[in-house]
Amino acid sequence: MGGTVIETESEKLIQRGVKQGMQQGMQQGKVQMIIELGKEEGLEDTVILARLQEKAGVTLEQAMSCLRKYGEQS
């Protein structure tokens, strides 16, 4: 019986990890799309940063880091 409880708990942890990974991937995709579209539209970095904060719910520091990382790829 103990093995079943451990297995069930392991499955829950795995599922939680998968769910968190999917959410992080979706968030990253959203951030990249905001940056890419902003660059394509010729927006100033300050406008893109504001959009990232508003639409993706990231802090200014996170937005600046993402812009440095993904802005160069556009």
Secondary structure, DSSP 4 states (H G I P E B T S, - for coil): -HHHHHHHHHHHHHHHHHHHHHHHHHHHHHHHHHHHHHHHTT--HHHHHHHHHHHH---HHHHHHHHHHHHTT-
